Amino acid sequence: MVGSVTFSDGTQVPALGMGTWTIGDRADRRAQEVESLRAGLDLGLRVIDTAEMYGGGRSETLVGQAIAGRRDEVFLVSKILPSNASRRGVAESCRASLRRLGTERIDLYLLHWPGAVPLEETIEAFERLKAEGLIGAWGVSNFDVDDMADLYRIAPDGCLANQILYSLDYRGVEYDLLEDDRRQSVVTMAYSPLGQGGELLRAPVLARIAARHETALGPATPAQVALAWVLRQPNLLAIPKAASLPHQRQNVAAADIVLTEADLAAIDRSMPPPRRKVPLAMI
């Protein structure tokens, strides 16, 4: 069963959401990608994450198609490029995203990564969007501890989320950033929680652990173990991509897995946690 996370404004959502990086890039896959997102909603997921950068807007357009007629079921997240994060650029980018998404409101609007535009200017523009009702809340993405400290000096209470790379092969944030987000009541959103390119999922330790677990769909898979490992973290919302219906069902079923202390110890031996500060990874 999928757990939940609660944002500092009181909004509660399932701790498992749906990412859309590269979704919408190929016309021959659009139908199955739309089906996958709609199936996720049918299975009880609410969060759909996209960005103006993804496919030059194609991802947002596909998400808009998937949520048509079901907008009230969705907690919609999108992201703005740092190069567009000026006072005027924020307003223009947000309205363009709204048009592609076919909606009048983005629930959570994120700055995709730190950029050259002064953060004060971007936050002021975000707050104006909130006042106009175009977004419900704002946050950031790919911000490390020092970046977050700068943000808190400007807006101590305004940021709801920090979306970062977190998976078994990118554990550096466990040293400081995960706890820092928790302490500040900022929800951590984990993108690419299953790693990149499939190499992580071929790790023998994940296969051994998967053999000891079952899900509602049958024997666990290494991918489900890797996702369950991320989902065990408090204050964390994972947003894996699922471009097909079977993949979406597998992701949801990963929430059935409760990793034991022995499982976690085996993972730590094979893929150790950080022992010192590691610069924030981005992909």
C-alpha positions as a Markdown table, in Angstrom:
| # | Residue | x | y | z |
|---|---|---|---|---|
| 1 | Met | 0.0 | 0.0 | 0.0 |
| 2 | Val | 1.4 | 3.4 | -1.0 |
| 3 | Gly | 2.0 | 5.7 | 1.9 |
| 4 | Ser | 1.6 | 9.5 | 1.9 |
| 5 | Val | 3.5 | 12.7 | 2.4 |
| 6 | Thr | 2.2 | 16.0 | 3.6 |
| 7 | Phe | 3.4 | 19.4 | 2.4 |
| 8 | Ser | 3.9 | 22.3 | 4.8 |
| 9 | Asp | 0.6 | 23.8 | 3.6 |
| 10 | Gly | -1.3 | 20.7 | 4.7 |
| 11 | Thr | -1.8 | 19.1 | 1.3 |
| 12 | Gln | -1.4 | 15.3 | 1.5 |
| 13 | Val | -0.5 | 13.2 | -1.5 |
| 14 | Pro | 0.6 | 9.6 | -2.1 |
| 15 | Ala | 4.3 | 9.1 | -1.6 |
| 16 | Leu | 4.5 | 7.6 | -5.1 |
| 17 | Gly | 3.9 | 9.8 | -8.1 |
| 18 | Met | 4.5 | 9.7 | -11.9 |
| 19 | Gly | 7.5 | 11.3 | -13.7 |
| 20 | Thr | 7.3 | 12.2 | -17.4 |
| 21 | Trp | 10.9 | 12.9 | -18.5 |
| 22 | Thr | 11.1 | 11.8 | -22.2 |
| 23 | Ile | 7.4 | 11.0 | -22.3 |
| 24 | Gly | 5.8 | 12.6 | -25.3 |
| 25 | Asp | 9.0 | 12.5 | -27.4 |
| 26 | Arg | 7.8 | 9.8 | -29.8 |
| 27 | Ala | 4.5 | 9.9 | -31.6 |
| 28 | Asp | 4.3 | 6.1 | -31.8 |
| 29 | Arg | 4.3 | 5.8 | -28.0 |
| 30 | Arg | 1.9 | 8.5 | -27.2 |
| 31 | Ala | -1.2 | 6.3 | -26.8 |
| 32 | Gln | 0.5 | 3.9 | -24.4 |
| 33 | Glu | 2.1 | 6.8 | -22.4 |
| 34 | Val | -1.3 | 8.4 | -22.0 |
| 35 | Glu | -2.8 | 5.1 | -21.0 |
| 36 | Ser | 0.0 | 4.6 | -18.4 |
| 37 | Leu | -0.7 | 8.0 | -16.8 |
| 38 | Arg | -4.4 | 7.4 | -16.6 |
| 39 | Ala | -3.9 | 4.0 | -15.2 |
| 40 | Gly | -1.7 | 5.5 | -12.5 |
| 41 | Leu | -4.7 | 7.7 | -11.5 |
| 42 | Asp | -6.9 | 4.6 | -11.5 |
| 43 | Leu | -4.5 | 2.9 | -9.2 |
| 44 | Gly | -4.7 | 5.8 | -6.7 |
| 45 | Leu | -1.7 | 7.9 | -7.7 |
| 46 | Arg | -2.2 | 11.7 | -7.8 |
| 47 | Val | 1.1 | 13.4 | -8.5 |
| 48 | Ile | 2.2 | 13.9 | -12.1 |
| 49 | Asp | 5.5 | 15.7 | -12.6 |
| 50 | Thr | 6.5 | 17.4 | -15.8 |
| 51 | Ala | 8.5 | 20.4 | -17.0 |
| 52 | Glu | 8.6 | 23.0 | -19.8 |
| 53 | Met | 12.0 | 21.6 | -20.8 |
| 54 | Tyr | 10.9 | 18.0 | -21.4 |
| 55 | Gly | 10.6 | 17.6 | -25.1 |
| 56 | Gly | 10.4 | 21.4 | -25.6 |
| 57 | Gly | 6.8 | 21.2 | -24.1 |
| 58 | Arg | 5.8 | 17.9 | -25.6 |
| 59 | Ser | 5.6 | 16.2 | -22.2 |
| 60 | Glu | 3.3 | 18.9 | -20.9 |
| 61 | Thr | 1.1 | 18.6 | -23.9 |
| 62 | Leu | 0.8 | 14.8 | -23.4 |
| 63 | Val | 0.1 | 15.2 | -19.7 |
| 64 | Gly | -2.7 | 17.7 | -20.6 |
| 65 | Gln | -4.2 | 15.0 | -22.9 |
| 66 | Ala | -3.9 | 12.3 | -20.1 |
| 67 | Ile | -5.6 | 14.5 | -17.4 |
| 68 | Ala | -8.4 | 15.9 | -19.6 |
| 69 | Gly | -11.6 | 15.3 | -17.8 |
| 70 | Arg | -9.7 | 14.2 | -14.7 |
| 71 | Arg | -8.0 | 17.4 | -13.5 |
| 72 | Asp | -9.5 | 17.2 | -10.0 |
| 73 | Glu | -7.8 | 13.9 | -9.4 |
| 74 | Val | -4.3 | 15.2 | -10.1 |
| 75 | Phe | -1.7 | 17.1 | -8.1 |
| 76 | Leu | 0.1 | 18.7 | -11.0 |
| 77 | Val | 3.8 | 19.7 | -10.9 |
| 78 | Ser | 5.8 | 21.5 | -13.5 |
| 79 | Lys | 9.1 | 23.2 | -13.7 |
| 80 | Ile | 10.5 | 26.4 | -15.2 |
| 81 | Leu | 14.0 | 26.7 | -16.8 |
| 82 | Pro | 16.4 | 28.9 | -14.9 |
| 83 | Ser | 16.9 | 31.0 | -18.1 |
| 84 | Asn | 13.2 | 31.9 | -18.0 |
| 85 | Ala | 13.1 | 32.6 | -14.3 |
| 86 | Ser | 13.1 | 36.4 | -14.5 |
| 87 | Arg | 10.0 | 38.4 | -13.3 |
| 88 | Arg | 8.7 | 38.6 | -16.8 |
| 89 | Gly | 9.9 | 35.2 | -17.9 |
| 90 | Val | 8.2 | 33.4 | -15.0 |
| 91 | Ala | 4.8 | 34.8 | -16.0 |
| 92 | Glu | 5.2 | 34.0 | -19.7 |
| 93 | Ser | 6.5 | 30.5 | -19.0 |
| 94 | Cys | 3.8 | 29.6 | -16.6 |
| 95 | Arg | 1.1 | 30.7 | -18.9 |
| 96 | Ala | 2.6 | 28.7 | -21.8 |
| 97 | Ser | 2.8 | 25.7 | -19.6 |
| 98 | Leu | -0.9 | 26.1 | -18.6 |
| 99 | Arg | -1.9 | 26.3 | -22.2 |
| 100 | Arg | 0.0 | 23.1 | -23.0 |
| 101 | Leu | -1.4 | 21.3 | -19.9 |
| 102 | Gly | -5.0 | 22.5 | -20.7 |
| 103 | Thr | -5.6 | 23.7 | -17.2 |
| 104 | Glu | -5.9 | 27.0 | -15.3 |
| 105 | Arg | -3.7 | 26.1 | -12.4 |
| 106 | Ile | -0.4 | 24.2 | -11.7 |
| 107 | Asp | -0.5 | 22.9 | -8.1 |
| 108 | Leu | 3.3 | 23.1 | -7.5 |
| 109 | Tyr | 5.7 | 25.1 | -9.7 |
| 110 | Leu | 9.4 | 24.5 | -9.4 |
| 111 | Leu | 12.6 | 26.3 | -10.4 |
| 112 | His | 14.3 | 23.5 | -12.4 |
| 113 | Trp | 17.8 | 24.3 | -11.0 |
| 114 | Pro | 19.7 | 27.3 | -9.6 |
| 115 | Gly | 20.5 | 29.8 | -12.3 |
| 116 | Ala | 21.8 | 33.3 | -13.0 |
| 117 | Val | 18.5 | 35.2 | -12.3 |
| 118 | Pro | 18.5 | 36.5 | -8.7 |
| 119 | Leu | 16.5 | 34.1 | -6.6 |
| 120 | Glu | 14.7 | 37.0 | -5.0 |
| 121 | Glu | 13.3 | 37.9 | -8.4 |
| 122 | Thr | 12.1 | 34.4 | -9.1 |
| 123 | Ile | 10.5 | 33.9 | -5.8 |
| 124 | Glu | 8.7 | 37.3 | -6.1 |
| 125 | Ala | 7.4 | 36.2 | -9.5 |
| 126 | Phe | 6.3 | 32.8 | -8.0 |
| 127 | Glu | 4.4 | 34.6 | -5.2 |
| 128 | Arg | 2.7 | 36.8 | -7.8 |
| 129 | Leu | 1.5 | 33.7 | -9.6 |
| 130 | Lys | 0.1 | 32.4 | -6.4 |
| 131 | Ala | -1.8 | 35.6 | -5.8 |
| 132 | Glu | -3.2 | 35.4 | -9.3 |
| 133 | Gly | -4.3 | 31.8 | -8.7 |
| 134 | Leu | -2.2 | 30.4 | -11.5 |
| 135 | Ile | -0.1 | 28.2 | -9.2 |
| 136 | Gly | -1.0 | 26.7 | -5.8 |
| 137 | Ala | 2.5 | 26.7 | -4.4 |
| 138 | Trp | 6.2 | 26.8 | -5.4 |
| 139 | Gly | 9.4 | 24.9 | -4.8 |
| 140 | Val | 12.8 | 24.2 | -6.3 |
| 141 | Ser | 14.7 | 21.4 | -8.0 |
| 142 | Asn | 18.3 | 20.3 | -7.9 |
| 143 | Phe | 19.1 | 22.6 | -4.9 |
| 144 | Asp | 21.9 | 21.4 | -2.5 |
| 145 | Val | 22.2 | 22.3 | 1.1 |
| 146 | Asp | 23.9 | 25.7 | 0.5 |
| 147 | Asp | 21.4 | 26.6 | -2.2 |
| 148 | Met | 18.6 | 25.8 | 0.2 |
| 149 | Ala | 20.2 | 28.0 | 2.9 |
| 150 | Asp | 20.3 | 30.9 | 0.4 |
| 151 | Leu | 16.6 | 30.3 | -0.3 |
| 152 | Tyr | 15.6 | 30.2 | 3.4 |
| 153 | Arg | 17.3 | 33.6 | 3.9 |
| 154 | Ile | 15.0 | 35.0 | 1.2 |
| 155 | Ala | 11.8 | 33.1 | 1.9 |
| 156 | Pro | 11.9 | 31.2 | 5.2 |
| 157 | Asp | 8.6 | 29.5 | 4.8 |
| 158 | Gly | 7.6 | 29.6 | 1.1 |
| 159 | Cys | 9.2 | 26.5 | -0.4 |
| 160 | Leu | 7.2 | 23.3 | -0.4 |
| 161 | Ala | 9.5 | 20.9 | -2.2 |
| 162 | Asn | 13.0 | 20.2 | -3.4 |
| 163 | Gln | 13.1 | 17.8 | -6.3 |
| 164 | Ile | 16.5 | 16.0 | -6.5 |
| 165 | Leu | 18.2 | 12.9 | -8.0 |
| 166 | Tyr | 18.0 | 10.1 | -5.4 |
| 167 | Ser | 18.4 | 6.4 | -6.0 |
| 168 | Leu | 20.6 | 3.5 | -4.8 |
| 169 | Asp | 23.4 | 4.7 | -7.1 |
| 170 | Tyr | 23.1 | 8.3 | -6.0 |
| 171 | Arg | 23.0 | 8.2 | -2.2 |
| 172 | Gly | 25.0 | 11.4 | -1.6 |
| 173 | Val | 22.0 | 13.3 | -0.3 |
| 174 | Glu | 21.7 | 11.0 | 2.6 |
| 175 | Tyr | 24.7 | 12.7 | 4.2 |
| 176 | Asp | 22.9 | 16.0 | 4.7 |
| 177 | Leu | 20.3 | 17.1 | 2.3 |
| 178 | Leu | 17.5 | 14.7 | 3.1 |
| 179 | Glu | 17.6 | 15.6 | 6.8 |
| 180 | Asp | 18.0 | 19.3 | 6.0 |
| 181 | Asp | 14.8 | 19.1 | 3.9 |
| 182 | Arg | 12.9 | 17.3 | 6.7 |
| 183 | Arg | 14.1 | 19.8 | 9.3 |
| 184 | Gln | 12.8 | 22.7 | 7.2 |
| 185 | Ser | 9.5 | 20.9 | 6.4 |
| 186 | Val | 10.3 | 20.7 | 2.7 |
| 187 | Val | 9.2 | 17.6 | 1.0 |
| 188 | Thr | 12.0 | 15.8 | -1.0 |
| 189 | Met | 10.9 | 14.7 | -4.4 |
| 190 | Ala | 13.1 | 11.9 | -5.8 |
| 191 | Tyr | 13.5 | 11.8 | -9.6 |
| 192 | Ser | 15.0 | 8.8 | -11.4 |
| 193 | Pro | 14.6 | 6.6 | -8.3 |
| 194 | Leu | 15.4 | 3.5 | -10.4 |
| 195 | Gly | 18.7 | 4.8 | -11.7 |
| 196 | Gln | 19.7 | 5.3 | -15.3 |
| 197 | Gly | 20.3 | 2.9 | -18.1 |
| 198 | Gly | 19.4 | -0.3 | -16.2 |
| 199 | Glu | 22.8 | -0.9 | -14.7 |
| 200 | Leu | 21.6 | -0.5 | -11.1 |
| 201 | Leu | 18.8 | -3.0 | -11.6 |
| 202 | Arg | 21.3 | -5.7 | -12.6 |
| 203 | Ala | 23.0 | -5.5 | -9.2 |
| 204 | Pro | 23.1 | -9.0 | -7.8 |
| 205 | Val | 22.1 | -7.8 | -4.3 |
| 206 | Leu | 18.7 | -6.6 | -5.6 |
| 207 | Ala | 18.0 | -9.9 | -7.3 |
| 208 | Arg | 18.8 | -11.8 | -4.1 |
| 209 | Ile | 16.5 | -9.5 | -2.0 |
| 210 | Ala | 13.7 | -9.6 | -4.7 |
| 211 | Ala | 13.7 | -13.4 | -4.4 |
| 212 | Arg | 12.6 | -13.1 | -0.8 |
| 213 | His | 9.7 | -10.8 | -1.4 |
| 214 | Glu | 6.2 | -11.0 | -3.0 |
| 215 | Thr | 3.9 | -8.2 | -4.3 |
| 216 | Ala | 0.3 | -8.2 | -5.3 |
| 217 | Leu | 1.5 | -9.0 | -8.9 |
| 218 | Gly | 3.7 | -11.9 | -7.8 |
| 219 | Pro | 7.4 | -12.3 | -7.1 |
| 220 | Ala | 9.2 | -9.0 | -6.5 |
| 221 | Thr | 11.6 | -7.7 | -9.1 |
| 222 | Pro | 14.9 | -5.9 | -8.6 |
| 223 | Ala | 13.3 | -2.7 | -9.9 |
| 224 | Gln | 10.6 | -3.0 | -7.2 |
| 225 | Val | 13.2 | -3.5 | -4.5 |
| 226 | Ala | 15.1 | -0.4 | -5.6 |
| 227 | Leu | 11.9 | 1.6 | -5.6 |
| 228 | Ala | 10.8 | 0.3 | -2.2 |
| 229 | Trp | 14.2 | 1.2 | -0.9 |
| 230 | Val | 13.6 | 4.9 | -1.9 |
| 231 | Leu | 10.0 | 4.9 | -0.7 |
| 232 | Arg | 11.0 | 3.8 | 2.8 |
| 233 | Gln | 12.4 | 7.3 | 3.5 |
| 234 | Pro | 10.1 | 9.6 | 5.4 |
| 235 | Asn | 9.1 | 13.0 | 3.9 |
| 236 | Leu | 9.9 | 11.7 | 0.4 |
| 237 | Leu | 7.8 | 11.6 | -2.7 |
| 238 | Ala | 9.2 | 9.3 | -5.5 |
| 239 | Ile | 8.4 | 10.1 | -9.1 |
| 240 | Pro | 9.6 | 7.2 | -11.3 |
| 241 | Lys | 8.6 | 7.3 | -15.0 |
| 242 | Ala | 6.4 | 4.6 | -16.3 |
| 243 | Ala | 5.8 | 4.7 | -20.0 |
| 244 | Ser | 3.5 | 1.7 | -20.2 |
| 245 | Leu | 0.6 | 0.2 | -18.3 |
| 246 | Pro | 2.6 | -2.9 | -17.1 |
| 247 | His | 5.4 | -0.7 | -15.8 |
| 248 | Gln | 3.0 | 1.5 | -14.0 |
| 249 | Arg | 1.4 | -1.5 | -12.2 |
| 250 | Gln | 4.8 | -2.8 | -11.3 |
| 251 | Asn | 5.7 | 0.6 | -9.7 |
| 252 | Val | 2.6 | 0.7 | -7.6 |
| 253 | Ala | 3.1 | -2.9 | -6.5 |
| 254 | Ala | 6.5 | -2.0 | -5.2 |
| 255 | Ala | 4.8 | -0.3 | -2.3 |
| 256 | Asp | 3.9 | -3.8 | -1.1 |
| 257 | Ile | 7.5 | -4.6 | -0.2 |
| 258 | Val | 8.7 | -4.0 | 3.3 |
| 259 | Leu | 12.5 | -4.3 | 3.4 |
| 260 | Thr | 13.9 | -6.0 | 6.5 |
| 261 | Glu | 16.9 | -4.9 | 8.5 |
| 262 | Ala | 18.8 | -7.8 | 6.8 |
| 263 | Asp | 17.8 | -6.5 | 3.4 |
| 264 | Leu | 18.9 | -3.0 | 4.2 |
| 265 | Ala | 22.2 | -4.2 | 5.6 |
| 266 | Ala | 22.9 | -6.2 | 2.5 |
| 267 | Ile | 22.2 | -3.2 | 0.3 |
| 268 | Asp | 24.5 | -1.0 | 2.5 |
| 269 | Arg | 27.4 | -3.5 | 2.1 |
| 270 | Ser | 27.0 | -3.6 | -1.7 |
| 271 | Met | 26.2 | 0.1 | -2.2 |
| 272 | Pro | 27.4 | 2.0 | 0.9 |
| 273 | Pro | 25.9 | 5.2 | 2.1 |
| 274 | Pro | 28.1 | 8.4 | 2.0 |
| 275 | Arg | 30.6 | 9.0 | 4.7 |
| 276 | Arg | 31.3 | 12.6 | 3.7 |
| 277 | Lys | 29.7 | 15.5 | 1.8 |
| 278 | Val | 29.1 | 14.6 | -1.8 |
| 279 | Pro | 28.2 | 17.4 | -4.4 |
| 280 | Leu | 24.6 | 17.1 | -5.5 |
| 281 | Ala | 24.3 | 14.9 | -8.6 |
| 282 | Met | 22.1 | 16.0 | -11.5 |
| 283 | Ile | 21.1 | 14.3 | -14.8 |
